Amino acid sequence: MSRQQMICFVTPGALALPGDRLGRAVHALCERIGRVHFATLALLPPAPEAPHTEPPALLFEVVLDEDLLPADFIDLMLAQAFTTVWRLYRANWPGPPGADRATRRAWLRAFLIEHASVADGGFVGARDHSVAQARAEQQLFRGARDLVQD
């Protein structure tokens, strides 16, 4: 088993799982960052002892290159695709609707840091590569496959 850095953002009050379009935008964000091995978006049911009116929580789970700190990952997400991340979490925004982007960005960064939990996770299989190594290996494989097929 290989240990990997896993960060879980569990945020309250999700009314629905993000749709396909937003899911594709999150996927593109993870691709652009280039340090994400795996990501999941899920709705978590309320805890068994919670009132039945409690809404589910949104789970955004990412497995990252081990040297990437949670705050640095959040900064990368906000720099690469603020609008995508905002769309995931805007329902939790306590401020006025017309707030400027810098104010919303500062709030969103603090909100994500508050709701980030570094989990102890492990995976079975060849997981000891950085994303850059995995991409280089994929390019090498495709190049060799193309040579063999010609």
N, C-alpha and C positions, 0 to 999 in steps of 0.2 A: 504494500500500500504506500502511496506517495502522499505526503501532506501538502496541502495547498492553502494559500490565503483566500479565505472566503469572507465577504462582507455582505451582511444582510441589512437592508433598509426595511424596517417594518413600521409602517405609518398608519395611523388610525383613520377611520372614517371613509374607507373606500366604498363607493356605491356600486361600482362595476369594474370588471377587468378591462383594461384599455383595449380598444378595438384593433383590428388588423393593421390599419394605417399607422397608428401610434406604435404598435409592436414593431413594424418594419422600420420606423424612425429610430426606435431604441436599438434595434439590430445594427442599423447604419452607424449610429453613434458609437457603439461598441467596436465596430470595424474601424472607424476613424481613429479612435483612441489607440488601437493596436496593442493593448496590453491585457485584454479581456479574453480569458480562455472559455468562459461559459457564463451565461446569464439566464435568469428565470424571472418572469413576472407571474405572480399568482395572487389569488385572494385567499386570505386565511380566515376561517370562521372565527367568531368571537370565542373567547375562552369559555369552558363549560360553566363557570360560575358567574359569567357576565349576564346582564339582563338580556332577554330575548330581543329587545329593540336595538341592541348594540350592533352597529354595522360591521362588516368584515374589515380587515386590515389589508393594505396592499403590501406585498412582499416583493422587493426587487433584490434579487440575490445575484452576486457576481463573484466569479473566481478570477483572480488577478495574478499577474506576475508578482512574485513574492516581495520584490523591493519597492512596490508602489504602496505608499501609505494611504489610508482612507481619505484624509483631507486633500491629498494631492489628486486622488482619483476624482473626488467631488469637484475640485477646481478644473480638472480636465473636462469633465462632463459639462460644466457650466460654460467653459470656454469654447468647446466644440459645438454644442447644441443646446444653448440655454432654452430655446423655445420648446424643444422636445421634453426636456426635464421639467420645465414649468408646466407643460400640459399634464404630466403625470401627477404633479403635486399641488396644482393651483387650488384644488378644493379645500386645502388646509390653510390657505392664505387668510390671515386675520385682518389684513389691512384694507384700505379703500380700493375700489375697482380701478381708479385712475392713477395709481401709484406709478412712479417712473421705474424704468428697467433696473437701474442701479439699486434702488430700494428693494425691489422684488428679488434681485439676485443676492443681495446681502442676507435677506430673510431666508431665502431658499438654501443658501449655503449653511447657515446656522441650523435650520430645520433638519437638513440631511445629516449634518454632523451629530445632532442630538439623537437621531433615530438610527444611526449606524451602529451595528454590532459586528465585531470581528469574531467570526465563528471558527471553531476548530474543526476542520474538515479534512477528509482524505478520499482519495480515489484509487481504484485498482486499475493498473495498466500503466502504459508509458506516459506519465504526466510530468516528467522532470524537464520539460522544455519551456523556454519562453515563447511567447506568441511569435516573435520575430523568427526564432528557430523553426517553429512549426511551419510558418509560411515559406521559409527558405527550403525546407524539406519538401513541401508540396510542389514548389516550382521545380525543384530538381527532379522529383518523381514525374511530373508532367512532361518535362523536357526529355527525360529518358524514355518515357512511354511513347512520345511522338517520334523519337528516333527509331525505336523498335518497330513502330507501325509503318514507317515509310519504307 
